[in-house]
Amino acid sequence: MVYYAGGIWIERKSLAKYVLPLEIKALEEGGYLATSPALPGFLVQAETVEEVLSLAPDVAQSLIEAMKEKGVPFPQTLQSVEPPFHAELLVAL
């Protein structure tokens, strides 16, 4: 992707994309906890499922970036994807 900013053309490389399966469980004390079998160490806890889903992308991105910076190999279950790919969408009614 190339865009114009501040009088110069800037080329921005596309970021790798990952699809993570989530397991979301209700906690006895209230709230929800999400983990991912594809990304060990991924944990998100929030009051509602919507909050979990809202927080999950930033948590996953931070964890993956930390793994890259520290030279930790990605688990084989974590695979990057390119369009077209399939992803599930949660719709609450």
C-alpha distance (Angstrom), angle and dihedral (degrees) to the residues before:
residue distance angle dihedral
M1 . . .
V2 3.80 . .
Y3 3.79 124.0 .
Y4 3.80 137.8 172.3
A5 3.82 118.6 -119.8
G6 3.76 133.2 159.1
G7 3.79 93.9 -4.5
I8 3.81 95.5 -53.5
W9 3.77 136.6 90.9
I10 3.79 112.9 -118.2
E11 3.78 124.7 -163.9
R12 3.78 113.3 -147.6
K13 3.76 117.9 -165.4
S14 3.76 117.2 -134.5
L15 3.76 113.7 -105.3
A16 3.78 120.1 -124.5
K17 3.78 113.2 -102.6
Y18 3.79 126.4 -143.4
V19 3.80 130.9 -170.5
L20 3.80 111.1 -146.5
P21 3.77 124.3 -165.4
L22 3.80 110.1 -136.8
E23 3.76 129.8 -152.6
I24 3.81 109.8 -157.7
K25 3.79 119.5 -169.3
A26 3.80 131.2 -176.5
L27 3.81 111.6 -121.4
E28 3.81 120.9 -134.0
E29 3.80 91.1 -129.7
G30 3.81 90.5 50.7
G31 3.75 134.1 -88.9
Y32 3.77 129.7 60.4
L33 3.79 137.5 -84.3
A34 3.80 124.4 -151.9
T35 3.79 126.2 -162.9
S36 3.79 132.0 169.4
P37 3.79 124.5 -139.3
A38 3.83 87.3 -155.5
L39 3.82 95.3 57.0
P40 3.81 117.1 41.8
G41 3.80 112.0 -147.7
F42 3.80 94.0 30.3
L43 3.81 109.2 133.9
V44 3.79 129.9 158.9
Q45 3.80 123.1 177.4
A46 3.79 123.8 -175.7
E47 3.79 142.6 147.2
T48 3.82 96.0 -105.0
V49 3.79 137.4 28.0
E50 3.80 88.2 -118.7
E51 3.81 90.7 57.4
V52 3.81 90.9 48.4
L53 3.81 90.5 52.6
S54 3.79 91.3 45.8
L55 3.83 93.5 51.4
A56 3.81 97.5 39.8
P57 3.85 99.7 81.2
D58 3.82 94.0 53.2
V59 3.81 92.3 45.2
A60 3.81 91.6 49.9
Q61 3.81 92.3 46.1
S62 3.81 92.1 50.1
L63 3.79 92.1 48.4
I64 3.82 93.3 48.1
E65 3.82 92.0 46.8
A66 3.83 90.6 50.2
M67 3.81 90.1 50.6
K68 3.82 90.2 51.3
E69 3.82 93.1 47.8
K70 3.81 92.8 49.5
G71 3.79 94.1 43.7
V72 3.80 93.0 -117.5
P73 3.80 109.1 159.0
F74 3.77 115.6 -119.0
P75 3.79 115.7 -112.3
Q76 3.80 113.2 -104.7
T77 3.80 88.1 -117.8
L78 3.83 90.0 65.9
Q79 3.78 107.7 81.9
S80 3.78 127.2 172.0
V81 3.80 117.1 -129.4
E82 3.78 135.9 -155.9
P83 3.79 126.3 -157.4
P84 2.91 128.9 -54.8
F85 3.81 96.1 54.5
H86 3.79 136.6 135.7
A87 3.79 124.5 -112.9
E88 3.77 132.4 168.9
L89 3.79 123.6 -121.7
L90 3.79 124.6 -153.4
V91 3.80 114.7 -141.9
A92 3.82 118.5 -173.3
L93 3.79 119.0 -158.0
